[in-house]
């Protein structure tokens, strides 16, 4: 079966104003709306479109996180994913752990493609896709803005500093989705009801044989400094003088 795996991460909704806890130990999540990482939602939409074009037979959404991640996986199922897998853990997992988890699932699911969001909006790492391609020993096409499947290959257009770059990779491969790849579909109520009957398998890190020993230690969270009020200057000379006074030139 031509199967596509799609990574789904649970993050604070992008419309929510982030607040740091008073003790600096993290951000406030109590009572905060959680959603699918926007880049992952785009990745899922692209997988669904590939299936609808007849280039794949099944789309499987994969989540790694606490039990509450089932909510985001059910949303993925409502969007059109055929089934979902939750690898349950309450630990804060780092990109190498996510890549190893995906590799374990690849070994059992044998997908023709893995599509991930290029990064998560909570940590902005942009690492999992590249790490997965390396340990899977398969091609990668990151930051995709257009994907065409043809003859066992994927032709991917990427946005780079110089403009647009088009590359071709053999399948199976790892793709990561950029913002301009597509616009995700809206979930309708009938689809939400149907999603409740779709299979959602739950396992954990120990069962699939992956350890989540942290390599990084976060010491403290701090909010960004408040933006200072701007100053209007009369001419370039006054601007240079103001910059010199601040020690910027």
C-alpha positions in Angstrom: 0.0 0.0 0.0 1.3 3.5 -0.9 1.2 5.1 2.5 2.2 8.6 3.7 3.1 9.4 7.3 2.5 12.9 8.5 3.9 14.3 11.8 1.4 16.2 14.0 2.6 18.3 17.0 0.3 19.8 19.7 1.2 23.4 20.2 -0.4 26.5 21.7 -2.7 28.1 19.1 -0.9 30.8 17.1 -3.7 33.3 18.0 -3.0 33.0 21.7 -0.8 35.6 23.4 2.0 33.7 25.1 2.6 34.4 28.8 5.7 33.3 30.8 5.2 31.9 34.3 6.2 34.3 37.1 9.0 31.9 38.2 10.4 31.7 34.6 9.9 27.9 34.5 7.9 27.8 31.3 4.9 29.3 29.6 1.4 29.3 30.9 -0.7 26.5 29.3 -3.6 26.1 31.8 -6.8 27.0 30.0 -4.9 27.9 26.8 -6.2 26.8 23.5 -4.0 24.1 21.8 -4.0 23.3 18.1 -2.1 21.4 15.4 1.2 23.1 14.6 0.3 25.2 11.5 3.2 23.8 9.4 2.0 20.3 10.3 -1.5 21.2 9.2 -0.1 22.2 5.8 1.9 19.0 5.6 -1.3 17.0 6.3 -3.3 18.9 3.7 -0.6 18.2 1.1 -0.7 14.5 2.0 -4.4 14.4 1.6 -4.2 16.2 -1.8 -1.6 13.7 -3.0 -4.0 10.9 -2.0 -6.9 12.6 -3.7 -4.8 12.8 -6.9 -4.4 9.0 -6.8 -0.7 9.0 -5.9 -1.2 7.5 -2.5 -3.6 5.0 -0.8 -3.5 5.9 2.8 -2.6 8.9 5.0 -1.5 8.2 8.6 -1.2 11.0 11.2 1.5 10.5 13.9 1.6 12.4 17.2 4.2 12.3 20.0 3.1 13.8 23.3 0.7 13.5 26.2 -2.8 11.9 26.1 -4.3 15.3 25.2 -2.5 15.0 21.8 -5.4 12.7 20.8 -7.5 15.9 20.4 -5.2 17.1 17.6 -5.0 13.7 16.0 -8.8 13.5 15.9 -8.7 16.9 14.1 -6.3 15.3 11.6 -8.7 12.4 11.2 -11.5 14.9 10.6 -9.5 16.6 7.9 -9.2 13.3 6.1 -6.4 11.2 7.5 -7.3 7.5 7.4 -5.9 6.6 10.8 -3.7 8.0 13.5 -0.9 6.8 15.9 -0.1 8.4 19.2 3.3 7.7 20.8 2.5 8.8 24.4 5.0 10.6 26.6 4.8 13.3 29.2 8.4 14.3 28.6 9.5 17.3 26.6 11.1 15.5 23.6 13.9 16.9 21.5 14.2 16.7 17.7 16.6 13.6 17.8 14.0 11.7 19.8 11.2 12.6 17.4 13.3 11.5 14.4 14.0 8.1 16.0 10.4 7.6 16.8 9.4 8.4 13.2 12.1 5.9 12.0 10.6 3.1 14.2 7.2 3.8 12.7 8.7 3.8 9.2 10.1 0.4 9.8 6.6 -1.0 10.6 4.5 1.2 8.2 6.8 1.2 5.1 5.6 4.6 3.8 6.4 5.9 0.3 6.8 9.4 1.9 7.0 11.2 5.2 5.7 14.8 5.3 6.5 17.0 8.2 6.0 20.7 8.9 9.3 22.5 8.3 9.3 23.6 12.0 7.1 24.0 15.1 6.0 27.4 16.2 6.9 26.7 19.8 10.6 25.9 19.4 11.3 26.8 15.8 13.9 24.1 15.6 13.5 23.1 11.9 15.5 19.9 12.5 13.4 16.8 12.6 13.0 16.4 8.8 16.7 16.7 8.2 17.6 14.3 11.0 15.0 11.7 9.9 16.3 11.7 6.4 19.8 11.2 7.6 19.1 8.2 9.9 16.6 6.7 7.4 19.3 7.2 4.7 16.7 8.5 2.2 16.5 11.8 0.2 15.0 15.0 1.7 13.3 18.0 0.2 12.8 20.7 2.8 10.8 23.9 2.8 8.6 22.7 0.0 6.2 25.3 -1.7 5.1 22.8 -4.4 5.1 19.0 -4.7 4.5 16.9 -7.8 4.6 13.1 -7.7 5.4 11.3 -10.9 7.0 8.0 -11.8 8.3 7.1 -8.3 9.8 10.5 -7.8 8.8 13.8 -6.1 9.6 17.0 -7.9 9.7 19.7 -5.2 9.9 23.5 -5.6 11.7 25.2 -2.7 11.9 28.9 -1.7 15.6 29.8 -1.3 17.4 33.2 -0.9 18.0 33.5 -4.6 14.4 32.7 -5.6 12.8 29.3 -6.4 14.7 26.0 -6.6 13.3 22.8 -8.1 14.7 19.5 -7.1 13.8 15.9 -7.8 14.1 13.1 -5.2 13.5 9.4 -5.4 10.8 7.9 -3.2 10.7 7.0 -0.4 11.7 10.5 0.8 11.2 13.0 3.6 9.5 16.3 2.7 8.9 19.3 5.0 6.2 21.8 4.2 6.5 25.6 4.0 3.7 28.1 4.5 3.0 28.6 0.8 2.6 25.0 -0.1 -1.2 25.1 0.3 -4.1 26.3 2.4 -5.5 23.7 4.8 -9.2 22.8 4.4 -11.8 23.6 7.0 -13.1 20.8 9.1 -16.8 20.3 8.9 -19.1 18.8 11.6 -19.9 15.6 9.7 -16.2 15.0 9.3 -15.7 15.5 13.0 -18.4 12.8 13.8 -16.8 10.4 11.3 -13.4 10.9 12.8 -14.6 9.4 16.1 -14.9 6.1 14.4 -11.5 6.1 12.7 -8.7 4.1 14.3 -6.3 5.8 16.7 -3.6 3.5 18.0 -1.8 4.4 21.2 1.6 3.2 22.2 4.6 4.7 24.2 8.3 5.3 23.9 9.3 2.2 25.8 7.1 -0.1 23.6 8.7 1.1 20.4 12.2 1.1 21.9 13.1 4.8 22.0 14.7 6.6 25.0 13.9 10.2 25.6 17.0 11.2 27.7 17.2 15.0 27.4 20.4 16.5 26.0 19.5 20.1 26.7 18.6 21.8 29.9 16.4 24.9 29.8 17.4 27.2 32.7 14.9 29.9 32.4 12.2 31.5 30.2 12.0 35.2 29.7 9.5 37.3 27.8 10.9 39.6 25.1 11.6 43.2 26.1 8.9 45.6 25.5 9.3 47.6 22.3 10.6 51.1 23.0 8.9 54.2 21.6 10.3 55.4 18.3 12.0 58.8 17.8 11.4 61.1 14.8 14.5 62.9 13.5 14.7 65.8 11.1 17.4 64.6 8.8 20.2 62.0 8.3 22.7 63.9 10.4 20.4 63.9 13.4 19.8 60.1 12.8 23.5 59.4 12.8 24.0 61.5 16.0 21.2 59.6 17.8 22.7 56.3 16.8 26.1 57.3 18.0 24.6 58.4 21.3 23.3 54.9 21.7 26.6 53.4 20.7 25.2 51.7 17.6 27.6 53.3 15.1 
